[in-house]
């Protein structure tokens, strides 16, 4: 079992920055990949960025060059630095963790990010 708690959402004007953090607890030693997803009403949840224990990252094309994901293995946290925010980045952002050799996936409660024009 892994518990995920997000923080750092809020409202910002276009061009601004926000930093999301996600703290993991529980069976964190088994975490293989951590990620940030986002969802807007009426749309499917989409993968924004992910990072594995080795530090390999992957990003949604629309956020490349603007967002940076990082994992602190010692603190069991994953952060998402979001720069040059656009109104289309407005969504509820969810932290996610996948475990080694397990089909289980874990989600945080979500944090709202609102970007105004």
C-alpha positions in Angstrom: 0.0 0.0 0.0 1.2 3.5 -0.9 -0.4 6.8 0.2 0.1 9.9 -1.9 -0.5 13.4 -0.7 -0.3 16.3 -3.1 0.3 20.0 -2.4 1.1 23.2 -4.3 -1.9 23.8 -6.6 -3.5 27.2 -6.9 -4.3 30.0 -9.3 -1.9 31.9 -11.4 -1.9 34.1 -14.4 -0.8 33.0 -17.8 3.0 33.0 -18.0 3.4 32.3 -14.3 4.8 29.3 -12.4 3.6 26.7 -9.9 5.3 23.8 -8.2 3.4 20.7 -7.3 4.7 18.2 -4.7 3.6 14.7 -3.9 4.7 12.9 -0.8 4.5 9.2 -0.7 4.3 7.0 2.4 3.8 3.3 3.1 5.5 0.8 0.9 7.6 3.4 -0.9 10.6 1.0 -1.4 8.5 -0.7 -4.0 7.8 2.4 -6.0 9.1 2.1 -9.6 7.6 5.0 -11.4 5.9 8.2 -10.2 3.9 10.5 -12.4 1.6 13.5 -12.7 -1.7 13.2 -14.6 -4.3 15.9 -15.2 -8.0 15.9 -15.9 -10.6 18.4 -17.0 -14.3 17.9 -16.9 -15.6 15.7 -19.7 -12.1 14.6 -20.7 -10.0 11.5 -19.9 -7.2 11.8 -17.4 -3.9 12.4 -19.3 -0.3 11.7 -18.4 1.6 14.9 -18.0 5.0 13.6 -17.0 6.6 10.6 -15.3 9.9 9.7 -13.8 11.4 6.3 -12.8 13.8 5.5 -10.0 16.7 5.8 -12.4 15.7 9.4 -13.2 14.4 8.8 -16.7 11.6 11.2 -17.5 8.9 11.5 -20.1 6.6 14.4 -20.9 3.4 15.2 -22.7 4.4 17.0 -25.9 2.4 20.1 -25.0 4.4 20.6 -21.7 7.9 19.8 -23.0 10.3 22.7 -22.2 7.9 24.2 -19.7 7.4 21.5 -17.1 10.1 19.6 -15.2 9.4 16.4 -13.1 11.9 15.3 -10.5 11.9 12.5 -7.9 13.7 12.7 -4.6 14.2 9.1 -3.7 15.4 9.8 -0.2 12.4 11.9 0.6 9.9 9.8 -1.4 8.6 12.8 -3.1 7.9 13.8 -6.7 7.7 17.4 -7.8 6.4 19.0 -10.9 7.8 22.5 -11.7 5.4 24.2 -14.1 6.7 27.3 -15.9 5.2 29.5 -18.6 1.7 28.2 -17.7 -1.1 28.5 -20.2 -4.9 28.6 -19.6 -5.1 25.2 -21.3 -3.0 23.8 -18.4 -6.0 24.4 -16.1 -7.0 21.0 -14.6 -7.0 18.9 -11.6 -3.5 17.4 -11.3 -3.1 13.9 -9.8 0.0 12.2 -8.4 0.4 8.5 -9.4 2.7 5.8 -8.3 3.3 2.3 -9.8 5.1 -0.4 -8.0 7.7 -2.9 -9.1 6.3 -6.2 -10.3 2.8 -5.3 -9.4 -0.3 -4.3 -11.3 -1.4 -2.0 -8.5 -1.4 1.7 -9.1 -2.0 4.5 -6.5 -3.5 7.9 -6.8 -3.4 11.1 -4.8 -6.5 13.1 -4.1 -5.8 15.7 -6.7 -4.9 19.4 -6.6 -6.5 22.1 -8.7 -4.4 24.3 -11.0 -6.1 27.2 -12.5 -4.4 29.5 -15.1 -6.2 32.7 -16.1 -5.6 34.5 -19.3 
